[in-house]
Amino acid sequence: MKKIICLSLLVPLCFFNCQQKSDPQKEAPKPSPIQLEKVAPIFDYDTTAWTDIGLVDTTILLDIKYATTDNFVKEKMYDCGRCWLRPEVAERVMKAQRQLQAKGLGLKIFDCYRPKPVQEKLWAKVPNANYVTPPSKGSMHNRGAAVDLTIVDENGVDLDMGTAYDYFGQEAHHTYTQHSKEVASNRALLKSLMESLELRPIRTEWWHYSYRGKTYEISEALWNCPSEE
C-alpha cells in the first residue's frame, strides 16, 4: 500500500517537471521598454509675447545670416542667432513646416525678429530705404511679424530660388519672369504655401513673408546668448 501511495505522489510531480522541461522554446518574458521622459525646453523669455522657433521646432533649419558675416553688410549684427517670432507668426511657420515635411521637404530660416538697435546699426551702415527700412519707421522684422526663409530638400540642401538671400536686384523680384521652370516652380511652391497661411510676400524679395493679421509694436527686446564656459 505504501508503494502505491508513493507512486501516486510521484506521478503528478513528474508530470509537472516534465511539462516544464518539454517546452524549451518558451521565451522568458521581455523586460518592459524604458520610457524616456521628454525634456521640455527651458524658456528664457516671455512666451506670451514671443516664440523661439529654435526651441519649439528643431526640425526647422536655422541659418541666421546676421549672426554671421555672410550677409549683405559683411558684418556680424547679432551676438548669436536665434529666431524669435510673435506666437501667431511662429504658429503659421510651423504649420508650413509640417506641410512641407509631408512632401519630403522643409524650411530653412535666414532671419526673424530683428531688434530695433540692430536696425539702427544696419541703417548706419546702409542708409538707403531701398535696402534697409529706416529705424524710425520700423520694419515688420522689428515687430517680430516677418520671417525670411527658403525651402530645402530632404538632405537640407536649398532649392534653387534663382538668387541668393538678400540679393538686391530685379532677379529677386516675384515679378521677374526670366528664371528657369525649376526656379519658378520652387518660388511658386513657397509663395502659395505662405499665402495659404496668411503670410504675405513683398514684391522685391522672394524670401520675405510677414503676418498682418495683428498689429505689433516695434520692439527693442534682445535675446540671451549661450554663455561660453
Secondary structure as UniProt FT lines:
FT   HELIX           2..21
FT   TURN            24..25
FT   TURN            47..49
FT   STRAND          51..52
FT   HELIX           53..56
FT   TURN            58..59
FT   STRAND          61..62
FT   HELIX           65..67
FT   TURN            72..73
FT   STRAND          84..85
FT   HELIX           87..101
FT   TURN            102..104
FT   STRAND          106..111
FT   HELIX           116..125
FT   TURN            129..131
FT   TURN            135..137
FT   HELIX           141..143
FT   STRAND          146..152
FT   TURN            154..155
FT   TURN            165..166
FT   HELIX           170..172
FT   TURN            174..175
FT   HELIX           181..196
FT   TURN            197..198
FT   STRAND          199..202
FT   TURN            203..204
FT   STRAND          205..211
//
